[in-house]
Amino acid sequence: MNTQTQVVTQSEVQAPAVVAATPTLNLVPQPSQAEREAAEAKAFADAQAKKTQAIAKFETVVPFKLEQETVGARALERKVSKAGAVKVQLASKKDCAALSGLKGGDLDAWRRMRMDELKADQSKAAAALSGDNNWSGKEIVMSAKGDVITMKWQKVLPQTVSIAAPTDEQIAKSLGISMDELKAFKEMQAEVKAKAAQAEAEAKELAALEAEENARLATKQAAE
């Protein structure tokens, strides 16, 4: 039996295909340093403007003293979130220590005084909101530990009550008279009002004639 041997030359071996990396072309030019700085400056200015608007709105709605001047420094701080929410609170204990120069029990007493000042302002704001028909109570929440109470007010539309004028039948019934008597009474009222209006018009006309005559006499006397 003849055995055929197949010889494969090196030229017949298929080399693995090499896929050349296609270069990507970026058609959008990179911003220059000046453009980047301008964009950063605009973003900062927009954030500051939003913060200012949020605080102005807070001060307009709630008569709240945002910053307490104590010992020549601010013990309260205000924060504005990215969404524009304003929060007023006592500064941190570390900041209060730096502001007051106190420590230990003296620092705790100083912070307690500032917290009581904040409480006084909260009471004023609560009284103002309670008397404003545009604001209504929303909720009162006590923390699980019982050491924090949060009160919330919600902006609402003032309630309006419209009262329809009573009909002639209702008026007659409430007065205990007939419809004819009510009609006669209304006619008499209309006549009285008409006479009063006529008398007022005549009085104004007479006053105008007197003023004109006085002016004429004054002119004549000045000429003489």
PEQUIKA-V280429 format. One record per residue. N is the residue number from 1. PSI is psi in whole degrees, 0 to 359 (999 if undefined). Layout:
# PEQUIKA-V280429
n & psi
N & PSI
N & PSI
This chain:
# PEQUIKA-V280429
n & psi
1 & 128
2 & 131
3 & 120
4 & 131
5 & 125
6 & 123
7 & 124
8 & 119
9 & 163
10 & 333
11 & 337
12 & 350
13 & 127
14 & 121
15 & 146
16 & 139
17 & 137
18 & 116
19 & 117
20 & 138
21 & 126
22 & 120
23 & 139
24 & 140
25 & 116
26 & 108
27 & 346
28 & 116
29 & 145
30 & 140
31 & 146
32 & 170
33 & 320
34 & 320
35 & 321
36 & 317
37 & 322
38 & 320
39 & 318
40 & 320
41 & 320
42 & 318
43 & 319
44 & 317
45 & 319
46 & 318
47 & 319
48 & 320
49 & 319
50 & 321
51 & 316
52 & 317
53 & 320
54 & 316
55 & 320
56 & 319
57 & 320
58 & 314
59 & 329
60 & 318
61 & 315
62 & 119
63 & 75
64 & 130
65 & 103
66 & 324
67 & 123
68 & 127
69 & 110
70 & 126
71 & 41
72 & 12
73 & 161
74 & 123
75 & 340
76 & 150
77 & 151
78 & 141
79 & 143
80 & 122
81 & 172
82 & 331
83 & 353
84 & 10
85 & 137
86 & 132
87 & 131
88 & 129
89 & 166
90 & 141
91 & 162
92 & 161
93 & 324
94 & 316
95 & 321
96 & 323
97 & 319
98 & 324
99 & 317
100 & 337
101 & 16
102 & 168
103 & 166
104 & 220
105 & 326
106 & 320
107 & 318
108 & 318
109 & 321
110 & 318
111 & 323
112 & 320
113 & 318
114 & 324
115 & 323
116 & 325
117 & 320
118 & 321
119 & 320
120 & 318
121 & 323
122 & 321
123 & 319
124 & 317
125 & 320
126 & 320
127 & 319
128 & 318
129 & 326
130 & 330
131 & 5
132 & 121
133 & 348
134 & 350
135 & 139
136 & 156
137 & 138
138 & 304
139 & 158
140 & 123
141 & 131
142 & 136
143 & 163
144 & 326
145 & 347
146 & 17
147 & 358
148 & 129
149 & 128
150 & 125
151 & 137
152 & 141
153 & 151
154 & 138
155 & 127
156 & 166
157 & 137
158 & 143
159 & 133
160 & 136
161 & 122
162 & 132
163 & 124
164 & 145
165 & 139
166 & 150
167 & 166
168 & 322
169 & 317
170 & 321
171 & 314
172 & 320
173 & 319
174 & 329
175 & 346
176 & 34
177 & 169
178 & 170
179 & 324
180 & 318
181 & 322
182 & 320
183 & 317
184 & 322
185 & 317
186 & 321
187 & 321
188 & 318
189 & 318
190 & 321
191 & 318
192 & 317
193 & 321
194 & 317
195 & 321
196 & 319
197 & 321
198 & 319
199 & 320
200 & 320
201 & 319
202 & 322
203 & 319
204 & 320
205 & 319
206 & 320
207 & 323
208 & 320
209 & 320
210 & 318
211 & 320
212 & 318
213 & 319
214 & 320
215 & 322
216 & 318
217 & 320
218 & 321
219 & 320
220 & 317
221 & 321
222 & 326
223 & 325
224 & 999
